[in-house]
Amino acid sequence: MKIEPPPTLWCVRGLSILSGLSDPALQALAGASVTRQVSRGTILHTPGTDAEHVYCLHGGHVSALWESRAGRTINVGDFSPGDIFGEACLWTSSATREDMAITTSPALVTLVPRAVFRDVLDQHAAVERAIVAQSVSRRQAVTLRLCDAHSLDARARIAGQLLRLAEASRATADGRKVTLGPQRELAERVVCTRETVTLELARLEREGLIVRAGRRQFIVPNLNRLRAAAQESPPPKPPSSASSGVSTSFASASAP
């Protein structure tokens, strides 16, 4: 039996970031919008499509993916219940999507027409400031993560992602319990291959930094040890004095 989504007005009222909207404004948003229940793996938009809607996520999770010219897929955003995403079109006269948005779990999402949302924000500056602040914060987080991708090795990036999940998870008697999505999603997030994710997770297990607790579930027994693993790899050691002497002698002996 098909389950109908809850009323759109009820959904948008539940978004804390929109709590500053007047009741007529909420009704205007809801009246022009549509709320959908979608399954995992549903593509909400693809690169090059017109950005005509802003998304309000009420349940489930969505990822934004960007594909490089070399064909590598990179995660440029993860969204959770209460988030508004695809909002960049609110501040441009015309826009197309640069990424792909895909649900990573069953999700409940409202599609709000860009023009209607823009009209409402013109009358509610405080709400617009809150949405801008959320957008800027997310972009900064993505920028830092991509900087890590260029400055840290794969082991450190994977350890860093595990650390972020562990710090946000509940503590158990054995440590912090984290649940990972499919390895493809982790690879997209830390900018590496699935094969690298498999190898590095096994390596972290051998070192005792994580303990497998089930399918895609791990226990982090010591946050400080994992935090150290998430730091930048140390530079290679310089040649020892002994080896330097051998090289110098060889060079001297070879000189005419």
C-alpha positions in Angstrom: 0.0 0.0 0.0 1.4 3.4 -1.0 1.9 5.8 1.9 1.1 9.4 1.2 3.6 12.0 2.4 2.5 14.3 5.2 1.1 17.7 4.2 3.6 20.2 2.9 2.6 22.9 5.3 3.2 20.6 8.2 6.6 19.7 6.8 7.8 23.3 6.3 6.6 24.3 9.7 8.9 21.8 11.2 12.1 23.4 9.7 13.7 25.4 12.5 15.6 27.5 10.0 12.2 28.8 8.7 10.8 29.5 12.2 11.0 33.2 11.6 8.5 33.2 8.7 5.0 34.5 9.2 2.1 32.1 8.9 1.0 33.7 5.5 4.6 33.2 4.2 4.7 29.5 5.3 1.3 29.0 3.6 2.6 30.7 0.4 5.6 28.3 0.4 3.6 25.3 1.1 0.9 26.1 -1.4 3.4 26.4 -4.3 5.5 23.4 -3.3 5.3 19.6 -3.5 6.5 17.1 -0.9 7.7 13.7 -2.0 8.8 10.4 -0.4 11.6 9.0 -2.4 13.6 5.8 -2.2 17.4 5.5 -1.7 19.3 6.2 -4.9 16.8 8.7 -6.3 18.5 11.4 -8.4 17.0 14.8 -7.6 18.9 16.7 -10.2 21.9 16.3 -12.5 24.6 18.7 -13.8 23.4 21.1 -16.4 19.7 21.1 -15.4 17.9 24.3 -14.6 17.9 25.2 -10.9 14.2 26.0 -10.6 13.7 24.6 -7.1 15.2 24.7 -3.6 15.0 21.5 -1.5 13.9 21.2 2.1 14.9 17.9 3.6 12.6 16.5 6.4 13.8 12.9 6.6 16.6 10.8 5.2 20.0 11.8 3.7 21.1 13.3 0.4 24.6 13.7 -1.1 25.8 16.2 -3.6 28.3 14.8 -6.1 30.6 16.5 -8.6 32.4 14.7 -11.4 35.8 15.8 -12.5 36.9 15.9 -16.1 39.0 12.8 -15.4 35.8 11.0 -14.4 36.4 10.9 -10.6 33.3 11.4 -8.5 33.8 13.7 -5.5 31.3 14.3 -2.6 30.8 18.1 -2.2 28.0 18.0 0.3 25.9 15.8 2.7 22.5 16.9 3.9 20.4 15.7 6.8 16.9 16.3 8.1 16.3 20.0 8.7 18.7 21.1 5.9 17.9 23.3 3.0 20.0 22.7 -0.1 20.2 23.7 -3.7 19.8 27.2 -2.4 22.5 28.9 -4.5 19.8 29.6 -7.2 18.1 32.1 -4.8 20.8 34.7 -5.4 21.3 34.3 -9.2 19.0 35.6 -12.0 19.4 32.3 -13.9 21.3 29.2 -12.8 22.0 25.6 -13.8 23.1 22.8 -11.5 26.8 22.0 -11.3 26.4 18.8 -9.2 24.2 15.8 -8.9 22.0 15.4 -5.9 21.1 11.8 -4.9 19.4 10.3 -1.9 21.6 8.0 0.2 18.6 6.7 2.2 14.8 6.8 1.8 14.0 10.5 2.1 11.2 13.0 2.6 11.8 16.2 0.6 9.9 19.3 -0.3 10.6 21.1 -3.6 10.0 24.8 -3.3 9.9 26.9 -6.5 12.9 29.3 -6.6 10.7 32.4 -7.5 8.3 31.8 -4.6 11.1 31.2 -2.1 12.8 34.4 -3.3 9.7 36.5 -2.9 9.2 35.2 0.7 12.8 35.9 1.6 12.5 39.5 0.3 10.0 40.0 3.2 11.9 38.1 5.8 15.6 39.3 5.9 16.4 37.5 9.2 15.4 34.1 7.7 17.5 34.8 4.6 20.5 35.6 6.7 20.1 32.3 8.5 20.0 30.4 5.2 23.1 32.3 3.9 24.9 31.5 7.2 24.1 27.8 6.8 25.2 27.9 3.1 28.5 29.6 3.9 29.2 27.2 6.8 28.7 24.2 4.5 30.9 25.6 1.8 33.7 26.2 4.3 33.4 22.6 5.5 33.7 21.3 2.0 36.7 23.6 1.2 38.5 22.3 4.3 37.7 18.7 3.4 39.0 19.2 -0.2 42.2 20.9 1.2 42.7 17.7 3.3 42.3 15.7 0.1 45.3 17.5 -1.4 47.5 17.7 1.8 46.8 14.4 3.6 47.3 10.8 2.5 44.4 8.4 2.1 44.9 6.8 5.5 44.7 10.2 7.2 41.6 11.3 5.3 39.8 8.0 6.1 40.8 8.2 9.7 39.6 11.9 9.8 36.2 10.9 8.5 35.9 8.1 11.0 36.9 10.6 13.7 34.2 13.0 12.7 31.6 10.3 12.8 32.9 9.0 16.1 32.9 12.4 17.8 29.3 12.8 16.8 28.2 9.3 17.9 27.2 8.0 21.3 29.7 6.5 23.7 29.5 2.8 24.6 31.4 0.7 27.1 33.8 -0.3 24.4 34.2 3.1 22.7 32.4 5.2 20.1 30.2 3.3 17.6 30.1 4.5 14.0 28.1 3.3 11.1 29.5 3.8 7.6 27.6 3.9 4.3 28.7 1.9 1.3 32.4 2.1 0.6 31.7 4.0 -2.7 30.2 6.9 -0.6 33.2 7.0 1.7 35.5 7.0 -1.3 33.6 9.9 -2.9 33.8 11.8 0.4 37.5 11.4 1.0 38.5 11.5 -2.7 40.0 8.1 -3.3 39.1 4.7 -4.8 36.9 2.1 -3.2 39.9 -0.3 -3.3 41.9 2.2 -1.2 39.1 2.5 1.3 39.0 -1.3 1.7 42.8 -1.5 2.2 43.0 1.4 4.6 40.0 0.2 6.7 41.7 -3.2 7.0 45.0 -1.4 8.0 43.2 0.6 10.7 41.7 -2.6 12.0 45.1 -4.3 12.2 46.5 -1.4 14.1 43.6 -1.6 16.6 42.3 1.9 15.8 38.9 0.5 14.9 37.1 -2.7 15.7 34.5 -4.2 13.4 31.2 -4.5 15.2 28.9 -5.6 12.3 28.2 -4.9 8.7 29.6 -1.3 8.1 29.8 -0.8 11.9 32.9 -0.1 13.8 33.9 0.7 17.4 36.5 3.4 17.9 38.1 2.4 21.3 40.4 5.4 21.6 39.6 8.8 20.0 43.1 10.2 20.7 44.8 7.4 18.8 42.4 7.9 15.8 42.9 11.7 16.0 46.7 11.2 15.7 46.2 8.9 12.7 44.1 11.7 11.1 47.0 14.1 11.2 49.2 14.8 8.3 51.8 12.1 7.6 55.3 12.9 8.8 57.8 13.9 6.2 60.3 11.3 5.1 63.4 11.0 7.2 66.6 12.6 5.8 69.4 10.2 4.9 71.5 9.1 7.8 75.0 10.5 8.3 76.5 7.1 7.4 74.7 6.9 4.1 75.6 10.5 3.4 79.3 9.7 4.0 79.1 6.8 1.6 77.6 9.0 -1.1 80.2 11.7 -0.6 83.1 9.2 -0.7 81.7 7.6 -3.8 81.3 11.0 -5.4 84.9 12.0 -4.4 86.2 8.7 -5.7 84.4 9.1 -9.0 85.6 12.7 -9.6 88.4 13.0 -12.1 
